[in-house]
Amino acid sequence: MKKRNLFIPVMGGMMTTILVGGFFLSKYIKNKIAHNLINQYDLSQGVIASQISETLELEFSQLEAKLNIIAQLPEVRSGSTEVCNQKLTEIKADPKSKVGNLGRVYPDGTFHCSLNPKLIGVKASTLGAYIDTIFSDPEHKAVMSRAIKPPGAPSYVIAIHVPVWGENHEFLGTLGGAVYLNEFEKQYLSPTKLPKGAAV
């Protein structure tokens, strides 16, 4: 009888230990799985971010190269708004050009020539400090804006401006082009399912 009375509390204690141990073990396993899933998710987001970054870098370097070629055209160097606008319209009409929102900033710092008529006469520096940077830099190196929404543009853009040089290598202002962020999103991000609130 004493053995039986002793057996019940001992069994009860063992069962409690097993249950408590099982509870903590399952909690540990759940935490471990959750941690692994979070790490995996962070890794996949990192891969997506890296791919987007590489694509953007390529897109902007190609745009800069195209702008440098266009900036050398005599019609674009010209002081005539009409001649410059006609040339930019021809370039835009070429399906191979793939250059958006072309605009020419003259030495006085205003757009005198642009595919976007709402930009003509606008002081370029009102769109961002990047214009002041290229004008004040003695070498007038190419610059890139943050995301901006110029007057008349259908969406936010990231603009690149390159220098326009005269025949005697005098600085004649800039030529700018843009990547439309909504088009970039459609082209490169539509197959990617990003979680709500994810920052690109």
C-alpha positions as CSV (number, residue, x, y, z in Angstrom):
1,M,0.0,0.0,0.0
2,K,2.9,2.4,0.8
3,K,4.5,1.6,-2.5
4,R,1.3,2.3,-4.3
5,N,0.9,5.6,-2.4
6,L,4.4,6.6,-3.3
7,F,4.0,5.5,-6.9
8,I,1.2,7.9,-7.7
9,P,3.1,11.2,-6.7
10,V,6.2,9.9,-8.4
11,M,4.3,9.2,-11.7
12,G,2.5,12.6,-11.3
13,G,5.9,14.3,-11.0
14,M,7.3,12.5,-14.0
15,M,4.2,13.3,-16.1
16,T,4.5,17.0,-15.1
17,T,8.2,17.1,-16.0
18,I,7.5,15.4,-19.3
19,L,4.6,17.8,-20.1
20,V,6.6,20.9,-19.0
21,G,9.7,19.7,-20.9
22,G,7.6,18.9,-24.0
23,F,6.0,22.4,-23.8
24,F,9.4,24.1,-23.6
25,L,10.8,21.8,-26.3
26,S,7.9,22.5,-28.7
27,K,8.3,26.3,-27.9
28,Y,12.0,26.1,-28.7
29,I,11.4,24.2,-31.9
30,K,8.7,26.7,-32.9
31,N,11.0,29.6,-32.2
32,K,13.8,28.0,-34.1
33,I,11.6,27.4,-37.1
34,A,10.3,31.0,-36.9
35,H,13.8,32.3,-36.7
36,N,14.9,30.2,-39.7
37,L,11.9,31.4,-41.7
38,I,12.7,35.1,-40.8
39,N,16.3,34.6,-41.8
40,Q,15.2,33.0,-45.1
41,Y,12.8,35.8,-45.7
42,D,15.4,38.5,-45.0
43,L,17.8,36.7,-47.3
44,S,15.3,36.6,-50.1
45,Q,14.5,40.3,-49.6
46,G,18.2,41.0,-49.7
47,V,18.5,39.1,-53.0
48,I,15.5,41.1,-54.5
49,A,17.0,44.4,-53.3
50,S,20.4,43.5,-54.8
51,Q,18.8,42.6,-58.1
52,I,16.8,45.8,-58.2
53,S,19.9,47.8,-57.3
54,E,21.9,46.2,-60.1
55,T,19.1,46.8,-62.7
56,L,18.8,50.4,-61.7
57,E,22.5,50.9,-61.9
58,L,22.6,49.4,-65.4
59,E,19.5,51.5,-66.5
60,F,21.1,54.7,-65.3
61,S,24.6,54.0,-66.8
62,Q,22.9,53.3,-70.2
63,L,20.8,56.5,-69.9
64,E,23.9,58.5,-69.1
65,A,25.8,57.1,-72.1
66,K,22.8,57.9,-74.4
67,L,22.6,61.5,-73.0
68,N,26.3,62.0,-73.6
69,I,25.9,61.1,-77.3
70,I,22.8,63.3,-77.7
71,A,24.5,66.2,-75.9
72,Q,27.1,66.3,-78.7
73,L,24.6,66.9,-81.5
74,P,24.9,70.4,-83.0
75,E,21.1,70.9,-82.8
76,V,21.2,70.2,-79.1
77,R,24.2,72.4,-78.5
78,S,22.4,75.2,-80.5
79,G,21.1,78.2,-78.8
80,S,17.8,77.9,-80.7
81,T,14.8,76.5,-78.7
82,E,13.0,75.5,-81.9
83,V,16.0,73.6,-83.5
84,C,16.7,71.9,-80.2
85,N,13.1,70.9,-79.6
86,Q,12.8,69.5,-83.1
87,K,15.8,67.3,-82.6
88,L,14.6,66.1,-79.2
89,T,11.2,65.2,-80.8
90,E,13.0,63.2,-83.6
91,I,15.0,61.3,-80.9
92,K,11.9,60.6,-78.9
93,A,10.1,59.3,-82.0
94,D,12.9,56.7,-82.6
95,P,11.7,53.5,-80.9
96,K,15.3,52.5,-80.3
97,S,16.1,55.6,-78.3
98,K,14.2,54.7,-75.1
99,V,15.1,58.0,-73.5
100,G,12.3,59.8,-71.5
101,N,11.7,63.4,-70.6
102,L,14.6,65.0,-72.5
103,G,15.3,68.6,-71.5
104,R,18.0,71.0,-72.2
105,V,19.1,73.5,-69.5
106,Y,20.9,76.5,-70.9
107,P,23.8,78.4,-69.2
108,D,21.2,80.7,-67.5
109,G,20.0,77.7,-65.5
110,T,16.5,77.5,-67.2
111,F,15.0,74.9,-69.5
112,H,14.9,76.4,-73.0
113,C,14.3,73.2,-74.8
114,S,12.3,70.1,-73.6
115,L,10.0,67.3,-74.7
116,N,7.9,68.4,-71.7
117,P,6.5,71.8,-72.7
118,K,5.6,72.6,-69.1
119,L,9.4,72.7,-68.3
120,I,10.3,75.4,-70.8
121,G,11.2,78.6,-68.9
122,V,11.4,76.7,-65.5
123,K,14.5,77.3,-63.4
124,A,16.1,73.9,-63.3
125,S,17.3,74.3,-59.7
126,T,13.7,74.4,-58.5
127,L,13.6,70.6,-59.3
128,G,16.5,69.9,-57.0
129,A,20.0,70.8,-55.8
130,Y,21.5,68.3,-58.3
131,I,21.4,71.0,-61.0
132,D,23.3,73.5,-58.8
133,T,25.8,70.7,-58.3
134,I,26.6,70.2,-62.0
135,F,26.7,74.0,-62.6
136,S,29.0,74.7,-59.7
137,D,31.4,71.7,-60.3
138,P,34.4,73.0,-62.3
139,E,34.4,69.6,-64.1
140,H,30.6,69.6,-64.6
141,K,30.3,65.9,-64.0
142,A,27.0,64.1,-64.6
143,V,24.5,64.2,-61.7
144,M,21.5,62.3,-60.7
145,S,18.4,63.5,-58.9
146,R,16.4,62.0,-56.1
147,A,12.8,60.9,-57.0
148,I,11.1,64.1,-58.3
149,K,7.9,65.0,-60.0
150,P,8.6,67.7,-62.6
151,P,5.6,69.8,-63.8
152,G,3.8,67.9,-66.5
153,A,5.4,64.5,-65.8
154,P,2.9,61.6,-65.4
155,S,4.8,60.1,-62.5
156,Y,7.9,60.4,-60.3
157,V,11.2,60.3,-62.1
158,I,14.8,60.0,-61.4
159,A,16.7,62.5,-63.7
160,I,20.2,62.4,-64.9
161,H,21.9,65.5,-66.3
162,V,25.1,65.5,-68.3
163,P,27.2,68.5,-69.4
164,V,26.8,70.0,-72.9
165,W,30.1,71.2,-74.2
166,G,30.7,73.8,-77.0
167,E,33.3,73.3,-79.8
168,N,36.0,75.0,-77.7
169,H,35.0,72.8,-74.7
170,E,33.1,75.7,-73.0
171,F,30.3,74.6,-70.7
172,L,26.9,75.3,-72.4
173,G,24.6,73.9,-69.7
174,T,23.1,70.5,-69.4
175,L,21.0,67.9,-71.1
176,G,18.7,65.8,-68.9
177,G,16.8,62.6,-69.3
178,A,14.7,60.5,-66.8
179,V,13.7,57.1,-65.8
180,Y,10.0,57.1,-65.0
181,L,9.6,55.1,-61.8
182,N,6.1,53.8,-62.7
183,E,7.5,52.3,-65.9
184,F,10.5,50.9,-64.1
185,E,8.1,49.3,-61.6
186,K,5.9,47.8,-64.3
187,Q,8.9,46.5,-66.3
188,Y,11.1,45.1,-63.5
189,L,9.0,44.7,-60.4
190,S,5.6,43.5,-61.6
191,P,6.6,39.8,-61.4
192,T,8.1,40.4,-57.9
193,K,5.7,40.0,-55.0
194,L,6.9,42.4,-52.3
195,P,5.2,42.3,-48.9
196,K,3.0,45.2,-47.9
197,G,5.0,48.1,-46.5
198,A,8.3,46.8,-48.1
199,A,10.6,49.6,-49.1
200,V,12.4,49.4,-52.4
